């Protein structure tokens, strides 16, 4: 049993090992525009490395889908 939150942090460069969508170029676009596209909470930076909080990413996707 884990005492931390169970959100998996996936390095951007390894995202497509776990999920087929979006491709790495699409992820980089989302990271670049994170302050205006609603995905800011889904990305965690450790130094220059960008990690994707898997649960928060898909929460953002669902939120975007409901807004349309």
PDB file of N, H, CA, C and O in Angstrom:
ATOM      1  N   UNK A   1       0.850  -1.190   0.000  1.00  0.00           N
ATOM      2  CA  UNK A   1       0.000   0.000   0.000  1.00  0.00           C
ATOM      3  C   UNK A   1       0.884   1.238   0.000  1.00  0.00           C
ATOM      4  O   UNK A   1       1.818   1.338   0.796  1.00  0.00           O
ATOM      5  N   UNK A   2       0.599   2.160  -0.871  1.00  0.00           N
ATOM      6  H   UNK A   2      -0.160   2.079  -1.517  1.00  0.00           H
ATOM      7  CA  UNK A   2       1.390   3.369  -1.012  1.00  0.00           C
ATOM      8  C   UNK A   2       0.803   4.496  -0.167  1.00  0.00           C
ATOM      9  O   UNK A   2      -0.415   4.665  -0.102  1.00  0.00           O
ATOM     10  N   UNK A   3       1.678   5.265   0.478  1.00  0.00           N
ATOM     11  H   UNK A   3       2.667   5.128   0.425  1.00  0.00           H
ATOM     12  CA  UNK A   3       1.208   6.402   1.251  1.00  0.00           C
ATOM     13  C   UNK A   3       1.183   7.662   0.400  1.00  0.00           C
ATOM     14  O   UNK A   3       0.556   8.652   0.779  1.00  0.00           O
ATOM     15  N   UNK A   4       1.862   7.638  -0.756  1.00  0.00           N
ATOM     16  H   UNK A   4       2.370   6.834  -1.064  1.00  0.00           H
ATOM     17  CA  UNK A   4       1.856   8.778  -1.659  1.00  0.00           C
ATOM     18  C   UNK A   4       0.655   8.672  -2.580  1.00  0.00           C
ATOM     19  O   UNK A   4      -0.038   7.655  -2.620  1.00  0.00           O
ATOM     20  N   UNK A   5       0.422   9.770  -3.333  1.00  0.00           N
ATOM     21  H   UNK A   5       0.984  10.596  -3.301  1.00  0.00           H
ATOM     22  CA  UNK A   5      -0.619   9.661  -4.344  1.00  0.00           C
ATOM     23  C   UNK A   5      -0.165   8.656  -5.394  1.00  0.00           C
ATOM     24  O   UNK A   5       1.033   8.476  -5.608  1.00  0.00           O
ATOM     25  N   UNK A   6      -1.101   8.016  -6.035  1.00  0.00           N
ATOM     26  H   UNK A   6      -2.074   8.162  -5.861  1.00  0.00           H
ATOM     27  CA  UNK A   6      -0.769   6.960  -6.980  1.00  0.00           C
ATOM     28  C   UNK A   6      -0.664   7.462  -8.417  1.00  0.00           C
ATOM     29  O   UNK A   6      -0.768   6.674  -9.356  1.00  0.00           O
ATOM     30  N   UNK A   7      -0.462   8.751  -8.594  1.00  0.00           N
ATOM     31  H   UNK A   7      -0.378   9.392  -7.831  1.00  0.00           H
ATOM     32  CA  UNK A   7      -0.297   9.293  -9.937  1.00  0.00           C
ATOM     33  C   UNK A   7       1.069   8.894 -10.467  1.00  0.00           C
ATOM     34  O   UNK A   7       2.092   9.092  -9.811  1.00  0.00           O
ATOM     35  N   UNK A   8       1.065   8.337 -11.652  1.00  0.00           N
ATOM     36  H   UNK A   8       0.234   8.176 -12.185  1.00  0.00           H
ATOM     37  CA  UNK A   8       2.321   7.922 -12.272  1.00  0.00           C
ATOM     38  C   UNK A   8       2.891   9.106 -13.035  1.00  0.00           C
ATOM     39  O   UNK A   8       2.181   9.755 -13.803  1.00  0.00           O
ATOM     40  N   UNK A   9       4.173   9.389 -12.825  1.00  0.00           N
ATOM     41  H   UNK A   9       4.750   8.861 -12.201  1.00  0.00           H
ATOM     42  CA  UNK A   9       4.873  10.440 -13.559  1.00  0.00           C
ATOM     43  C   UNK A   9       5.692   9.769 -14.650  1.00  0.00           C
ATOM     44  O   UNK A   9       6.581   8.964 -14.372  1.00  0.00           O
ATOM     45  N   UNK A  10       5.380  10.110 -15.891  1.00  0.00           N
ATOM     46  H   UNK A  10       4.658  10.763 -16.117  1.00  0.00           H
ATOM     47  CA  UNK A  10       6.039   9.501 -17.041  1.00  0.00           C
ATOM     48  C   UNK A  10       6.869  10.566 -17.744  1.00  0.00           C
ATOM     49  O   UNK A  10       6.342  11.623 -18.092  1.00  0.00           O
ATOM     50  N   UNK A  11       8.158  10.309 -17.958  1.00  0.00           N
ATOM     51  H   UNK A  11       8.586   9.450 -17.675  1.00  0.00           H
ATOM     52  CA  UNK A  11       8.957  11.275 -18.726  1.00  0.00           C
ATOM     53  C   UNK A  11       8.354  11.473 -20.116  1.00  0.00           C
ATOM     54  O   UNK A  11       7.890  10.517 -20.737  1.00  0.00           O
ATOM     55  N   UNK A  12       8.362  12.700 -20.595  1.00  0.00           N
ATOM     56  H   UNK A  12       8.739  13.477 -20.091  1.00  0.00           H
ATOM     57  CA  UNK A  12       7.782  13.001 -21.906  1.00  0.00           C
ATOM     58  C   UNK A  12       8.344  12.089 -22.990  1.00  0.00           C
ATOM     59  O   UNK A  12       7.610  11.634 -23.867  1.00  0.00           O
ATOM     60  N   UNK A  13       9.646  11.822 -22.928  1.00  0.00           N
ATOM     61  H   UNK A  13      10.242  12.191 -22.215  1.00  0.00           H
ATOM     62  CA  UNK A  13      10.283  11.009 -23.959  1.00  0.00           C
ATOM     63  C   UNK A  13       9.858   9.538 -23.908  1.00  0.00           C
ATOM     64  O   UNK A  13      10.095   8.799 -24.864  1.00  0.00           O
ATOM     65  N   UNK A  14       9.236   9.107 -22.809  1.00  0.00           N
ATOM     66  H   UNK A  14       9.044   9.708 -22.033  1.00  0.00           H
ATOM     67  CA  UNK A  14       8.805   7.713 -22.675  1.00  0.00           C
ATOM     68  C   UNK A  14       7.284   7.553 -22.733  1.00  0.00           C
ATOM     69  O   UNK A  14       6.772   6.444 -22.573  1.00  0.00           O
ATOM     70  N   UNK A  15       6.571   8.636 -22.956  1.00  0.00           N
ATOM     71  H   UNK A  15       6.986   9.536 -23.086  1.00  0.00           H
ATOM     72  CA  UNK A  15       5.105   8.613 -22.969  1.00  0.00           C
ATOM     73  C   UNK A  15       4.554   7.566 -23.927  1.00  0.00           C
ATOM     74  O   UNK A  15       3.623   6.838 -23.585  1.00  0.00           O
ATOM     75  N   UNK A  16       5.123   7.487 -25.120  1.00  0.00           N
ATOM     76  H   UNK A  16       5.880   8.078 -25.398  1.00  0.00           H
ATOM     77  CA  UNK A  16       4.585   6.585 -26.137  1.00  0.00           C
ATOM     78  C   UNK A  16       4.908   5.112 -25.882  1.00  0.00           C
ATOM     79  O   UNK A  16       4.437   4.244 -26.617  1.00  0.00           O
ATOM     80  N   UNK A  17       5.693   4.823 -24.866  1.00  0.00           N
ATOM     81  H   UNK A  17       6.075   5.528 -24.269  1.00  0.00           H
ATOM     82  CA  UNK A  17       5.870   3.438 -24.429  1.00  0.00           C
ATOM     83  C   UNK A  17       4.639   2.978 -23.651  1.00  0.00           C
ATOM     84  O   UNK A  17       4.376   1.781 -23.538  1.00  0.00           O
ATOM     85  N   UNK A  18       3.888   3.946 -23.113  1.00  0.00           N
ATOM     86  H   UNK A  18       4.102   4.919 -23.205  1.00  0.00           H
ATOM     87  CA  UNK A  18       2.721   3.647 -22.284  1.00  0.00           C
ATOM     88  C   UNK A  18       1.403   3.964 -22.982  1.00  0.00           C
ATOM     89  O   UNK A  18       0.391   3.304 -22.741  1.00  0.00           O
ATOM     90  N   UNK A  19       1.419   4.977 -23.846  1.00  0.00           N
ATOM     91  H   UNK A  19       2.241   5.513 -24.041  1.00  0.00           H
ATOM     92  CA  UNK A  19       0.198   5.439 -24.521  1.00  0.00           C
ATOM     93  C   UNK A  19       0.522   5.767 -25.977  1.00  0.00           C
ATOM     94  O   UNK A  19       1.579   6.319 -26.285  1.00  0.00           O
ATOM     95  N   UNK A  20      -0.406   5.416 -26.863  1.00  0.00           N
ATOM     96  H   UNK A  20      -1.264   4.967 -26.613  1.00  0.00           H
ATOM     97  CA  UNK A  20      -0.162   5.696 -28.287  1.00  0.00           C
ATOM     98  C   UNK A  20      -0.536   7.123 -28.684  1.00  0.00           C
ATOM     99  O   UNK A  20      -0.103   7.609 -29.728  1.00  0.00           O
ATOM    100  N   UNK A  21      -1.333   7.791 -27.861  1.00  0.00           N
ATOM    101  H   UNK A  21      -1.684   7.396 -27.013  1.00  0.00           H
ATOM    102  CA  UNK A  21      -1.768   9.155 -28.157  1.00  0.00           C
ATOM    103  C   UNK A  21      -1.489  10.036 -26.957  1.00  0.00           C
ATOM    104  O   UNK A  21      -1.614   9.565 -25.827  1.00  0.00           O
ATOM    105  N   UNK A  22      -1.130  11.249 -27.141  1.00  0.00           N
ATOM    106  H   UNK A  22      -1.028  11.631 -28.059  1.00  0.00           H
ATOM    107  CA  UNK A  22      -0.690  11.904 -28.373  1.00  0.00           C
ATOM    108  C   UNK A  22       0.767  11.554 -28.660  1.00  0.00           C
ATOM    109  O   UNK A  22       1.498  11.130 -27.764  1.00  0.00           O
ATOM    110  N   UNK A  23       1.181  11.730 -29.895  1.00  0.00           N
ATOM    111  H   UNK A  23       0.587  12.074 -30.622  1.00  0.00           H
ATOM    112  CA  UNK A  23       2.587  11.484 -30.212  1.00  0.00           C
ATOM    113  C   UNK A  23       3.468  12.520 -29.524  1.00  0.00           C
ATOM    114  O   UNK A  23       2.983  13.540 -29.036  1.00  0.00           O
ATOM    115  N   UNK A  24       4.746  12.248 -29.495  1.00  0.00           N
ATOM    116  H   UNK A  24       5.140  11.419 -29.892  1.00  0.00           H
ATOM    117  CA  UNK A  24       5.679  13.114 -28.771  1.00  0.00           C
ATOM    118  C   UNK A  24       5.645  14.562 -29.263  1.00  0.00           C
ATOM    119  O   UNK A  24       5.744  15.486 -28.456  1.00  0.00           O
ATOM    120  N   UNK A  25       5.507  14.768 -30.560  1.00  0.00           N
ATOM    121  H   UNK A  25       5.426  14.017 -31.215  1.00  0.00           H
ATOM    122  CA  UNK A  25       5.425  16.139 -31.089  1.00  0.00           C
ATOM    123  C   UNK A  25       4.202  16.869 -30.558  1.00  0.00           C
ATOM    124  O   UNK A  25       4.274  18.058 -30.250  1.00  0.00           O
ATOM    125  N   UNK A  26       3.088  16.170 -30.450  1.00  0.00           N
ATOM    126  H   UNK A  26       3.030  15.204 -30.700  1.00  0.00           H
ATOM    127  CA  UNK A  26       1.874  16.763 -29.895  1.00  0.00           C
ATOM    128  C   UNK A  26       2.036  17.116 -28.424  1.00  0.00           C
ATOM    129  O   UNK A  26       1.549  18.149 -27.965  1.00  0.00           O
ATOM    130  N   UNK A  27       2.725  16.247 -27.690  1.00  0.00           N
ATOM    131  H   UNK A  27       3.120  15.407 -28.063  1.00  0.00           H
ATOM    132  CA  UNK A  27       2.993  16.533 -26.276  1.00  0.00           C
ATOM    133  C   UNK A  27       3.866  17.766 -26.129  1.00  0.00           C
ATOM    134  O   UNK A  27       3.615  18.623 -25.282  1.00  0.00           O
ATOM    135  N   UNK A  28       4.888  17.846 -26.958  1.00  0.00           N
ATOM    136  H   UNK A  28       5.093  17.150 -27.646  1.00  0.00           H
ATOM    137  CA  UNK A  28       5.783  19.016 -26.885  1.00  0.00           C
ATOM    138  C   UNK A  28       5.013  20.311 -27.177  1.00  0.00           C
ATOM    139  O   UNK A  28       5.279  21.347 -26.568  1.00  0.00           O
ATOM    140  N   UNK A  29       4.073  20.245 -28.098  1.00  0.00           N
ATOM    141  H   UNK A  29       3.856  19.403 -28.593  1.00  0.00           H
ATOM    142  CA  UNK A  29       3.228  21.405 -28.394  1.00  0.00           C
ATOM    143  C   UNK A  29       2.395  21.774 -27.161  1.00  0.00           C
ATOM    144  O   UNK A  29       2.280  22.951 -26.818  1.00  0.00           O
ATOM    145  N   UNK A  30       1.821  20.776 -26.503  1.00  0.00           N
ATOM    146  H   UNK A  30       1.915  19.820 -26.781  1.00  0.00           H
ATOM    147  CA  UNK A  30       1.033  21.039 -25.294  1.00  0.00           C
ATOM    148  C   UNK A  30       1.897  21.644 -24.192  1.00  0.00           C
ATOM    149  O   UNK A  30       1.454  22.555 -23.493  1.00  0.00           O
ATOM    150  N   UNK A  31       3.122  21.150 -24.030  1.00  0.00           N
ATOM    151  H   UNK A  31       3.481  20.409 -24.598  1.00  0.00           H
ATOM    152  CA  UNK A  31       4.037  21.685 -23.015  1.00  0.00           C
ATOM    153  C   UNK A  31       4.395  23.132 -23.343  1.00  0.00           C
ATOM    154  O   UNK A  31       4.401  23.986 -22.457  1.00  0.00           O
ATOM    155  N   UNK A  32       4.691  23.407 -24.599  1.00  0.00           N
ATOM    156  H   UNK A  32       4.687  22.713 -25.319  1.00  0.00           H
ATOM    157  CA  UNK A  32       5.097  24.750 -25.015  1.00  0.00           C
ATOM    158  C   UNK A  32       3.988  25.767 -24.749  1.00  0.00           C
ATOM    159  O   UNK A  32       4.266  26.904 -24.368  1.00  0.00           O
ATOM    160  N   UNK A  33       2.739  25.362 -24.947  1.00  0.00           N
ATOM    161  H   UNK A  33       2.513  24.439 -25.257  1.00  0.00           H
ATOM    162  CA  UNK A  33       1.597  26.266 -24.785  1.00  0.00           C
ATOM    163  C   UNK A  33       0.798  25.995 -23.513  1.00  0.00           C
ATOM    164  O   UNK A  33      -0.375  26.361 -23.431  1.00  0.00           O
ATOM    165  N   UNK A  34       1.417  25.359 -22.523  1.00  0.00           N
ATOM    166  H   UNK A  34       2.370  25.062 -22.589  1.00  0.00           H
ATOM    167  CA  UNK A  34       0.700  24.928 -21.323  1.00  0.00           C
ATOM    168  C   UNK A  34       0.011  26.065 -20.566  1.00  0.00           C
ATOM    169  O   UNK A  34      -1.021  25.841 -19.932  1.00  0.00           O
ATOM    170  N   UNK A  35       0.553  27.260 -20.619  1.00  0.00           N
ATOM    171  H   UNK A  35       1.391  27.442 -21.134  1.00  0.00           H
ATOM    172  CA  UNK A  35      -0.038  28.358 -19.854  1.00  0.00           C
ATOM    173  C   UNK A  35      -1.348  28.852 -20.459  1.00  0.00           C
ATOM    174  O   UNK A  35      -2.117  29.540 -19.788  1.00  0.00           O
ATOM    175  N   UNK A  36      -1.611  28.508 -21.728  1.00  0.00           N
ATOM    176  H   UNK A  36      -0.987  27.949 -22.273  1.00  0.00           H
ATOM    177  CA  UNK A  36      -2.836  28.981 -22.368  1.00  0.00           C
ATOM    178  C   UNK A  36      -3.788  27.865 -22.797  1.00  0.00           C
ATOM    179  O   UNK A  36      -4.910  28.144 -23.218  1.00  0.00           O
ATOM    180  N   UNK A  37      -3.361  26.615 -22.697  1.00  0.00           N
ATOM    181  H   UNK A  37      -2.449  26.388 -22.355  1.00  0.00           H
ATOM    182  CA  UNK A  37      -4.210  25.535 -23.207  1.00  0.00           C
ATOM    183  C   UNK A  37      -4.875  24.673 -22.135  1.00  0.00           C
ATOM    184  O   UNK A  37      -5.599  23.733 -22.464  1.00  0.00           O
ATOM    185  N   UNK A  38      -4.641  24.979 -20.860  1.00  0.00           N
ATOM    186  H   UNK A  38      -4.052  25.742 -20.593  1.00  0.00           H
ATOM    187  CA  UNK A  38      -5.301  24.233 -19.785  1.00  0.00           C
ATOM    188  C   UNK A  38      -4.582  22.972 -19.346  1.00  0.00           C
ATOM    189  O   UNK A  38      -5.135  22.215 -18.547  1.00  0.00           O
ATOM    190  N   UNK A  39      -3.386  22.712 -19.825  1.00  0.00           N
ATOM    191  H   UNK A  39      -2.937  23.326 -20.474  1.00  0.00           H
ATOM    192  CA  UNK A  39      -2.659  21.502 -19.457  1.00  0.00           C
ATOM    193  C   UNK A  39      -1.541  21.760 -18.449  1.00  0.00           C
ATOM    194  O   UNK A  39      -0.744  20.861 -18.180  1.00  0.00           O
ATOM    195  N   UNK A  40      -1.466  22.949 -17.897  1.00  0.00           N
ATOM    196  H   UNK A  40      -2.114  23.679 -18.116  1.00  0.00           H
ATOM    197  CA  UNK A  40      -0.370  23.313 -16.994  1.00  0.00           C
ATOM    198  C   UNK A  40      -0.231  22.352 -15.819  1.00  0.00           C
ATOM    199  O   UNK A  40       0.890  22.022 -15.430  1.00  0.00           O
ATOM    200  N   UNK A  41      -1.339  21.898 -15.246  1.00  0.00           N
ATOM    201  H   UNK A  41      -2.249  22.166 -15.561  1.00  0.00           H
ATOM    202  CA  UNK A  41      -1.289  21.012 -14.078  1.00  0.00           C
ATOM    203  C   UNK A  41      -0.781  19.612 -14.414  1.00  0.00           C
ATOM    204  O   UNK A  41      -0.391  18.868 -13.514  1.00  0.00           O
ATOM    205  N   UNK A  42      -0.780  19.250 -15.675  1.00  0.00           N
ATOM    206  H   UNK A  42      -1.098  19.855 -16.405  1.00  0.00           H
ATOM    207  CA  UNK A  42      -0.407  17.892 -16.070  1.00  0.00           C
ATOM    208  C   UNK A  42       1.108  17.699 -16.198  1.00  0.00           C
ATOM    209  O   UNK A  42       1.581  16.565 -16.273  1.00  0.00           O
ATOM    210  N   UNK A  43       1.860  18.786 -16.222  1.00  0.00           N
ATOM    211  H   UNK A  43       1.476  19.707 -16.161  1.00  0.00           H
ATOM    212  CA  UNK A  43       3.297  18.683 -16.441  1.00  0.00           C
ATOM    213  C   UNK A  43       4.071  19.078 -15.193  1.00  0.00           C
ATOM    214  O   UNK A  43       3.754  20.066 -14.530  1.00  0.00           O
ATOM    215  N   UNK A  44       5.090  18.286 -14.889  1.00  0.00           N
ATOM    216  H   UNK A  44       5.347  17.483 -15.428  1.00  0.00           H
ATOM    217  CA  UNK A  44       5.962  18.519 -13.733  1.00  0.00           C
ATOM    218  C   UNK A  44       7.375  18.642 -14.269  1.00  0.00           C
ATOM    219  O   UNK A  44       7.825  17.813 -15.059  1.00  0.00           O
ATOM    220  N   UNK A  45       8.065  19.676 -13.838  1.00  0.00           N
ATOM    221  H   UNK A  45       7.699  20.350 -13.196  1.00  0.00           H
ATOM    222  CA  UNK A  45       9.443  19.862 -14.288  1.00  0.00           C
ATOM    223  C   UNK A  45      10.405  19.533 -13.155  1.00  0.00           C
ATOM    224  O   UNK A  45      10.228  19.946 -12.009  1.00  0.00           O
ATOM    225  N   UNK A  46      11.428  18.772 -13.525  1.00  0.00           N
ATOM    226  H   UNK A  46      11.572  18.436 -14.456  1.00  0.00           H
ATOM    227  CA  UNK A  46      12.527  18.464 -12.612  1.00  0.00           C
ATOM    228  C   UNK A  46      13.791  18.843 -13.375  1.00  0.00           C
ATOM    229  O   UNK A  46      14.269  18.094 -14.228  1.00  0.00           O
ATOM    230  N   UNK A  47      14.317  20.009 -13.054  1.00  0.00           N
ATOM    231  H   UNK A  47      13.928  20.617 -12.362  1.00  0.00           H
ATOM    232  CA  UNK A  47      15.425  20.534 -13.849  1.00  0.00           C
ATOM    233  C   UNK A  47      14.909  20.822 -15.250  1.00  0.00           C
ATOM    234  O   UNK A  47      13.927  21.543 -15.421  1.00  0.00           O
ATOM    235  N   UNK A  48      15.570  20.259 -16.246  1.00  0.00           N
ATOM    236  H   UNK A  48      16.368  19.673 -16.108  1.00  0.00           H
ATOM    237  CA  UNK A  48      15.138  20.456 -17.640  1.00  0.00           C
ATOM    238  C   UNK A  48      14.202  19.346 -18.101  1.00  0.00           C
ATOM    239  O   UNK A  48      13.652  19.405 -19.201  1.00  0.00           O
ATOM    240  N   UNK A  49      14.027  18.354 -17.272  1.00  0.00           N
ATOM    241  H   UNK A  49      14.473  18.306 -16.379  1.00  0.00           H
ATOM    242  CA  UNK A  49      13.204  17.203 -17.648  1.00  0.00           C
ATOM    243  C   UNK A  49      11.725  17.498 -17.417  1.00  0.00           C
ATOM    244  O   UNK A  49      11.357  18.091 -16.403  1.00  0.00           O
ATOM    245  N   UNK A  50      10.884  17.085 -18.355  1.00  0.00           N
ATOM    246  H   UNK A  50      11.184  16.603 -19.178  1.00  0.00           H
ATOM    247  CA  UNK A  50       9.443  17.267 -18.229  1.00  0.00           C
ATOM    248  C   UNK A  50       8.809  15.907 -17.991  1.00  0.00           C
ATOM    249  O   UNK A  50       8.969  14.979 -18.784  1.00  0.00           O
ATOM    250  N   UNK A  51       8.084  15.808 -16.875  1.00  0.00           N
ATOM    251  H   UNK A  51       7.954  16.561 -16.231  1.00  0.00           H
ATOM    252  CA  UNK A  51       7.356  14.591 -16.537  1.00  0.00           C
ATOM    253  C   UNK A  51       5.877  14.868 -16.716  1.00  0.00           C
ATOM    254  O   UNK A  51       5.417  15.989 -16.501  1.00  0.00           O
ATOM    255  N   UNK A  52       5.136  13.851 -17.106  1.00  0.00           N
ATOM    256  H   UNK A  52       5.510  12.940 -17.281  1.00  0.00           H
ATOM    257  CA  UNK A  52       3.696  14.001 -17.304  1.00  0.00           C
ATOM    258  C   UNK A  52       2.990  13.230 -16.206  1.00  0.00           C
ATOM    259  O   UNK A  52       3.194  12.026 -16.047  1.00  0.00           O
ATOM    260  N   UNK A  53       2.162  13.928 -15.455  1.00  0.00           N
ATOM    261  H   UNK A  53       1.997  14.906 -15.585  1.00  0.00           H
ATOM    262  CA  UNK A  53       1.315  13.284 -14.455  1.00  0.00           C
ATOM    263  C   UNK A  53       0.175  12.633 -15.231  1.00  0.00           C
ATOM    264  O   UNK A  53      -0.713  13.317 -15.741  1.00  0.00           O
ATOM    265  N   UNK A  54       0.209  11.325 -15.313  1.00  0.00           N
ATOM    266  H   UNK A  54       0.930  10.769 -14.899  1.00  0.00           H
ATOM    267  CA  UNK A  54      -0.715  10.585 -16.174  1.00  0.00           C
ATOM    268  C   UNK A  54      -2.179  10.869 -15.852  1.00  0.00           C
ATOM    269  O   UNK A  54      -2.969  11.141 -16.757  1.00  0.00           O
ATOM    270  N   UNK A  55      -2.544  10.811 -14.586  1.00  0.00           N
ATOM    271  H   UNK A  55      -1.903  10.590 -13.851  1.00  0.00           H
ATOM    272  CA  UNK A  55      -3.942  11.043 -14.200  1.00  0.00           C
ATOM    273  C   UNK A  55      -4.368  12.469 -14.514  1.00  0.00           C
ATOM    274  O   UNK A  55      -5.442  12.688 -15.076  1.00  0.00           O
ATOM    275  N   UNK A  56      -3.534  13.441 -14.155  1.00  0.00           N
ATOM    276  H   UNK A  56      -2.662  13.263 -13.698  1.00  0.00           H
ATOM    277  CA  UNK A  56      -3.879  14.841 -14.405  1.00  0.00           C
ATOM    278  C   UNK A  56      -3.949  15.137 -15.903  1.00  0.00           C
ATOM    279  O   UNK A  56      -4.759  15.955 -16.338  1.00  0.00           O
ATOM    280  N   UNK A  57      -3.104  14.475 -16.690  1.00  0.00           N
ATOM    281  H   UNK A  57      -2.445  13.810 -16.338  1.00  0.00           H
ATOM    282  CA  UNK A  57      -3.136  14.684 -18.137  1.00  0.00           C
ATOM    283  C   UNK A  57      -4.502  14.284 -18.686  1.00  0.00           C
ATOM    284  O   UNK A  57      -5.129  15.046 -19.422  1.00  0.00           O
ATOM    285  N   UNK A  58      -4.958  13.092 -18.327  1.00  0.00           N
ATOM    286  H   UNK A  58      -4.449  12.473 -17.729  1.00  0.00           H
ATOM    287  CA  UNK A  58      -6.235  12.630 -18.851  1.00  0.00           C
ATOM    288  C   UNK A  58      -7.416  13.385 -18.225  1.00  0.00           C
ATOM    289  O   UNK A  58      -8.474  13.492 -18.845  1.00  0.00           O
ATOM    290  N   UNK A  59      -7.246  13.910 -17.002  1.00  0.00           N
ATOM    291  H   UNK A  59      -6.387  13.823 -16.498  1.00  0.00           H
ATOM    292  CA  UNK A  59      -8.263  14.801 -16.434  1.00  0.00           C
ATOM    293  C   UNK A  59      -8.375  16.067 -17.280  1.00  0.00           C
ATOM    294  O   UNK A  59      -9.480  16.544 -17.540  1.00  0.00           O
ATOM    295  N   UNK A  60      -7.239  16.612 -17.711  1.00  0.00           N
ATOM    296  H   UNK A  60      -6.341  16.224 -17.500  1.00  0.00           H
ATOM    297  CA  UNK A  60      -7.240  17.800 -18.574  1.00  0.00           C
ATOM    298  C   UNK A  60      -7.895  17.501 -19.916  1.00  0.00           C
ATOM    299  O   UNK A  60      -8.639  18.327 -20.446  1.00  0.00           O
ATOM    300  N   UNK A  61      -7.621  16.324 -20.464  1.00  0.00           N
ATOM    301  H   UNK A  61      -7.017  15.653 -20.034  1.00  0.00           H
ATOM    302  CA  UNK A  61      -8.230  15.932 -21.732  1.00  0.00           C
ATOM    303  C   UNK A  61      -9.750  15.888 -21.580  1.00  0.00           C
ATOM    304  O   UNK A  61     -10.474  16.412 -22.426  1.00  0.00           O
ATOM    305  N   UNK A  62     -10.233  15.269 -20.509  1.00  0.00           N
ATOM    306  H   UNK A  62      -9.645  14.844 -19.821  1.00  0.00           H
ATOM    307  CA  UNK A  62     -11.679  15.162 -20.280  1.00  0.00           C
ATOM    308  C   UNK A  62     -12.297  16.545 -20.061  1.00  0.00           C
ATOM    309  O   UNK A  62     -13.397  16.822 -20.539  1.00  0.00           O
ATOM    310  N   UNK A  63     -11.583  17.409 -19.336  1.00  0.00           N
ATOM    311  H   UNK A  63     -10.690  17.183 -18.948  1.00  0.00           H
ATOM    312  CA  UNK A  63     -12.081  18.770 -19.105  1.00  0.00           C
ATOM    313  C   UNK A  63     -12.200  19.529 -20.431  1.00  0.00           C
ATOM    314  O   UNK A  63     -13.192  20.218 -20.667  1.00  0.00           O
ATOM    315  N   UNK A  64     -11.190  19.400 -21.291  1.00  0.00           N
ATOM    316  H   UNK A  64     -10.384  18.840 -21.099  1.00  0.00           H
ATOM    317  CA  UNK A  64     -11.213  20.045 -22.604  1.00  0.00           C
ATOM    318  C   UNK A  64     -12.381  19.510 -23.426  1.00  0.00           C
ATOM    319  O   UNK A  64     -13.049  20.269 -24.129  1.00  0.00           O
ATOM    320  N   UNK A  65     -12.625  18.221 -23.341  1.00  0.00           N
ATOM    321  H   UNK A  65     -12.082  17.605 -22.770  1.00  0.00           H
ATOM    322  CA  UNK A  65     -13.698  17.573 -24.099  1.00  0.00           C
ATOM    323  C   UNK A  65     -15.068  18.085 -23.637  1.00  0.00           C
ATOM    324  O   UNK A  65     -15.952  18.316 -24.462  1.00  0.00           O
ATOM    325  N   UNK A  66     -15.243  18.262 -22.337  1.00  0.00           N
ATOM    326  H   UNK A  66     -14.524  18.074 -21.667  1.00  0.00           H
ATOM    327  CA  UNK A  66     -16.539  18.762 -21.819  1.00  0.00           C
ATOM    328  C   UNK A  66     -16.776  20.203 -22.211  1.00  0.00           C
ATOM    329  O   UNK A  66     -17.925  20.611 -22.377  1.00  0.00           O
ATOM    330  N   UNK A  67     -15.711  20.993 -22.367  1.00  0.00           N
ATOM    331  H   UNK A  67     -14.777  20.662 -22.232  1.00  0.00           H
ATOM    332  CA  UNK A  67     -15.871  22.399 -22.715  1.00  0.00           C
ATOM    333  C   UNK A  67     -16.266  22.609 -24.170  1.00  0.00           C
ATOM    334  O   UNK A  67     -16.787  23.668 -24.518  1.00  0.00           O
ATOM    335  N   UNK A  68     -16.032  21.634 -25.011  1.00  0.00           N
ATOM    336  H   UNK A  68     -15.609  20.773 -24.729  1.00  0.00           H
ATOM    337  CA  UNK A  68     -16.331  21.805 -26.434  1.00  0.00           C
ATOM    338  C   UNK A  68     -17.754  21.527 -26.745  1.00  0.00           C
ATOM    339  O   UNK A  68     -18.164  21.627 -27.902  1.00  0.00           O
TER     340      UNK A  68
END
